[in-house]
Amino acid sequence: MGREKIMKIFYTDIFVLPLPPGHHFPMEKYRLLRDRLIAENIAPLEDFVIPHAATDDEITQAHSPDYLRKIVSGYLTPQELRRLSLPWSQQLVERARRSSGATIEACRAALADGIAVNLAGGTHHAFRDRAEGYCVFNDAAVAARVMIAEGRVRRIAVIDCDVHQGNGTAAMLAADPDIFTFSMHGLKNFPHDKETSDLDIALEDGTDDAAYMEALRRGLEEAIGGFEPELVIYLAGADPFLDDRFGRLGLTMQGLYERDRLVLTFCLDHSIPVAVTMAGGYARSIEDTVGIHFQTVQTAAAMAADFAGIF
């Protein structure tokens, strides 16, 4: 008899940022996503977990101590706040710590159970010493460094399928031979000045499902088949969707499902545990963004028993 199906789901939607009216960041999507997952019985309630707030020691595995102090104290210049595109508050600090804590815990749970999910995370524009694009702490970089520092794994791959390049992740981990960064993103999308990941696949505006999947297969062969990581952190951005306000690609809902299925199947076929994060999503209808994130978690849950069997 196989192991019991287990997939821990870490959530942070109870830590809400105060945003001005009309702000572009879709804070509500996180609560709506968890509500739908519970309503549709994707996992038992006991598998939904509030994560710890990432500690100073954990955060400074990837970020500079001076930057951490600046964020905690709120001593950000107007230019730094414009780059972040979020107002500073104590709630912002708490939310950022919890989001990184969720990815750390998802990695630990994945190593125990095969697969786990952070219903937030994917804050890949944060650099070692600066915030950018709604991203305060880079949860994937923090979690990857923590996993290696704790001696849990020796090699990790960050598979970033958000529509925007994971520029902060690429820059922060460029000197880490044991962490492979793969970003598949829009060529002409934010950020204007790209960093250099271990593997970058930049896609033209309007790229459709078939072309996207062909490129993704090539990338996974190198990032997973070639590098042979012992853990994958997967950024399952909803923003390659054809009706995303900031996306510029042409993926359908079905295409995004096939993307998730391909990434997770690749990990499963290579017996690699995976921690999934949601990353970006800015569809004109928030229900579309929630639906894309929902099917990512649903796909992961459907494969949880198979992942449990890799141990």
C-alpha positions in Angstrom: 0.0 0.0 0.0 1.3 3.5 -0.9 1.8 6.3 1.5 -1.2 8.5 2.5 -1.7 11.4 0.2 -0.3 14.5 2.0 0.2 18.0 0.6 0.7 20.9 3.0 -0.6 24.3 1.9 0.9 27.3 3.6 -1.2 30.6 3.5 -0.6 34.2 4.5 -3.8 35.9 3.4 -4.6 36.8 7.0 -1.6 39.2 6.9 -3.1 42.0 4.8 -1.4 45.1 3.5 -3.2 48.4 3.8 -3.3 49.7 0.2 -4.7 52.9 -1.2 -7.9 52.7 -3.3 -7.4 51.7 -6.9 -3.9 50.2 -6.2 -3.0 47.6 -8.9 -1.8 44.9 -6.6 -4.6 42.2 -6.3 -4.3 41.6 -2.5 -7.7 40.0 -2.4 -6.7 37.1 -4.7 -5.0 35.2 -1.8 -8.0 35.0 0.4 -10.3 34.2 -2.6 -7.9 31.4 -3.6 -7.9 29.8 -0.1 -11.6 30.1 0.1 -12.1 28.3 -3.1 -9.6 25.5 -2.3 -11.5 24.9 1.0 -14.9 25.1 -0.7 -13.9 22.5 -3.2 -12.2 20.2 -0.7 -8.9 20.2 -2.5 -7.2 19.4 0.9 -8.4 18.7 4.4 -8.4 21.8 6.7 -5.6 20.4 8.8 -3.3 20.6 5.8 -3.8 24.4 5.5 -1.0 25.9 7.7 -0.1 29.5 8.8 3.7 29.7 8.3 6.2 31.2 10.7 7.6 34.7 10.1 11.0 34.2 8.5 13.7 35.1 11.1 16.5 37.6 10.6 19.0 34.8 10.3 16.9 33.2 7.6 16.4 36.4 5.6 20.0 37.3 5.8 21.0 34.1 4.1 20.1 36.0 1.0 19.6 39.7 1.9 22.1 42.1 3.4 21.7 42.9 7.1 21.6 46.6 6.3 18.7 46.1 3.8 16.8 44.1 6.4 17.2 46.8 9.0 16.0 49.4 6.5 12.9 47.4 5.7 12.1 46.7 9.3 12.6 50.4 10.3 10.8 51.8 7.3 13.7 54.1 6.4 13.0 53.9 2.7 13.6 56.9 0.4 10.8 58.0 -1.9 12.7 56.5 -4.8 13.0 53.2 -3.0 9.2 53.2 -2.4 8.5 54.0 -6.0 10.6 51.0 -7.0 8.8 48.8 -4.6 5.4 50.2 -5.7 3.9 49.4 -2.3 3.5 51.7 0.7 5.6 50.8 3.8 3.9 49.7 6.9 4.5 47.2 9.8 1.9 45.0 8.0 4.1 45.0 4.9 7.1 43.8 7.0 5.0 41.0 8.7 3.5 39.9 5.4 7.0 39.7 3.7 8.4 37.7 6.5 5.4 35.3 6.5 5.7 34.9 2.7 9.3 33.9 2.9 8.5 31.7 5.9 5.9 30.0 3.8 8.3 29.1 1.1 10.9 27.9 3.6 8.2 25.6 5.2 7.0 24.5 1.8 10.5 23.4 1.0 10.8 21.5 4.2 7.4 19.9 3.7 8.2 19.0 0.1 11.3 17.2 1.3 9.2 15.2 3.7 6.1 14.6 1.6 7.2 15.1 -2.1 5.2 18.3 -2.8 3.9 21.3 -0.9 2.5 24.7 -1.8 2.8 28.3 -0.7 -0.4 30.2 -1.7 1.7 33.4 -2.0 5.4 33.8 -2.7 7.3 34.2 -5.9 8.6 37.6 -5.0 11.4 37.3 -7.5 12.2 41.0 -8.1 13.7 41.6 -4.7 17.5 41.9 -4.8 20.0 41.4 -2.0 19.9 45.1 -1.0 16.7 46.5 -2.6 13.0 46.0 -3.1 11.4 46.1 -6.5 8.1 45.4 -8.3 5.9 44.5 -5.2 8.7 42.3 -3.8 10.3 42.9 -0.4 12.2 39.7 0.4 13.0 37.2 -2.3 11.3 34.1 -0.9 12.8 31.6 -3.3 16.4 32.8 -2.8 15.9 32.9 1.0 14.4 29.4 1.1 17.0 27.9 -1.3 19.9 29.3 0.8 18.2 28.1 4.0 17.7 24.6 2.7 21.4 24.3 1.8 22.6 26.0 5.0 20.6 23.5 7.0 22.2 20.6 5.1 18.9 19.3 3.8 20.0 19.3 0.1 23.0 20.1 -2.0 21.5 21.3 -5.2 18.3 23.2 -5.9 16.7 24.5 -9.1 14.4 27.5 -9.2 12.0 27.1 -12.1 10.4 30.5 -12.7 7.4 30.6 -15.0 6.1 34.0 -14.0 5.8 36.2 -17.1 8.4 38.7 -15.8 12.0 37.7 -15.5 13.2 36.7 -12.1 15.8 39.4 -12.1 16.4 39.6 -8.4 16.7 35.8 -8.1 19.2 35.7 -11.0 21.3 38.5 -9.5 21.3 37.1 -5.9 22.1 33.6 -6.8 24.5 34.2 -9.7 27.5 33.1 -7.7 25.8 30.0 -6.2 27.0 26.9 -8.2 24.6 24.7 -6.2 21.4 26.7 -7.2 20.3 26.7 -10.8 18.1 29.6 -11.9 15.8 29.2 -14.9 13.5 32.0 -15.9 11.0 31.8 -18.8 9.4 35.2 -19.4 8.3 37.8 -21.9 11.2 39.4 -23.8 9.7 42.9 -23.9 8.1 42.8 -20.5 9.2 44.2 -17.1 12.0 44.5 -16.1 13.5 46.5 -18.9 17.0 45.7 -17.8 17.3 41.9 -17.5 19.7 40.0 -15.3 21.4 36.8 -16.3 20.0 33.6 -15.0 21.7 30.2 -15.4 19.0 29.7 -18.1 16.8 32.4 -19.6 14.1 31.8 -22.2 12.6 35.1 -23.4 9.4 34.8 -25.4 7.9 37.2 -27.9 4.6 39.0 -27.3 1.6 36.8 -28.1 3.4 33.4 -27.6 0.7 30.7 -27.7 0.3 27.5 -25.8 2.1 25.2 -28.2 5.2 27.5 -28.6 5.4 28.0 -24.9 5.2 24.3 -24.1 7.9 23.5 -26.7 10.3 26.1 -25.1 9.4 24.9 -21.6 10.3 21.3 -22.4 13.7 22.5 -23.6 14.3 24.5 -20.5 13.3 21.7 -18.1 15.7 19.3 -19.9 18.6 21.6 -19.0 17.4 22.8 -15.6 16.2 19.4 -14.2 17.6 16.7 -16.6 21.0 18.4 -16.9 21.5 20.0 -13.4 19.9 17.1 -11.4 18.6 19.1 -8.5 17.5 17.5 -5.2 14.7 20.1 -4.8 12.8 22.3 -7.1 11.2 25.6 -6.2 8.5 26.3 -8.9 7.1 29.8 -9.4 3.8 29.1 -11.1 2.9 32.7 -12.2 -0.7 33.2 -13.5 0.4 36.2 -15.6 1.3 34.4 -18.9 -2.5 34.3 -19.3 -3.7 35.9 -22.5 -6.0 38.4 -20.6 -3.4 39.4 -18.0 -3.1 43.2 -17.8 0.7 43.1 -17.6 1.4 39.8 -19.3 1.6 40.2 -23.1 1.8 36.5 -23.8 -1.1 34.4 -25.2 -1.6 31.3 -22.9 -5.0 30.0 -22.3 -6.3 28.5 -19.1 -5.8 25.0 -20.6 -2.2 26.0 -21.6 -1.4 27.1 -18.1 -2.8 23.8 -16.8 -0.6 21.9 -19.2 2.4 24.0 -18.1 1.9 23.1 -14.5 1.3 19.5 -15.3 4.6 19.4 -17.4 6.7 21.0 -14.7 5.4 18.7 -12.0 5.6 15.6 -14.1 9.2 16.4 -15.0 10.0 16.7 -11.3 8.1 13.4 -10.5 9.8 11.5 -13.3 13.2 12.6 -11.9 12.1 11.8 -8.3 12.6 15.5 -7.2 10.4 17.0 -4.5 8.9 20.4 -5.4 7.7 23.4 -3.5 5.2 25.5 -5.5 4.6 29.2 -5.1 2.0 31.3 -6.9 4.0 34.4 -8.0 2.2 37.1 -10.2 -1.3 37.3 -11.7 -3.1 40.5 -12.8 -5.9 39.3 -15.1 -8.6 41.9 -15.9 -10.9 39.7 -14.0 -9.6 38.7 -10.6 -11.7 35.5 -10.9 -9.5 34.4 -13.8 -6.3 34.9 -11.7 -7.8 33.0 -8.8 -8.9 30.3 -11.3 -5.4 29.9 -12.7 -3.8 29.7 -9.2 -6.6 27.3 -8.2 -5.9 24.8 -11.0 -2.1 25.0 -10.1 -2.9 23.8 -6.6 -5.5 21.4 -7.8 -3.0 19.8 -10.2 -0.4 19.6 -7.4 -2.9 18.0 -5.1 -4.0 15.4 -7.7 -0.3 14.4 -8.0 0.5 14.4 -4.2 0.1 10.7 -3.7 2.5 10.0 -6.6 5.1 12.4 -5.1 4.8 10.8 -1.7 5.8 7.6 -3.4 9.2 8.9 -4.5 10.6 8.4 -1.0 
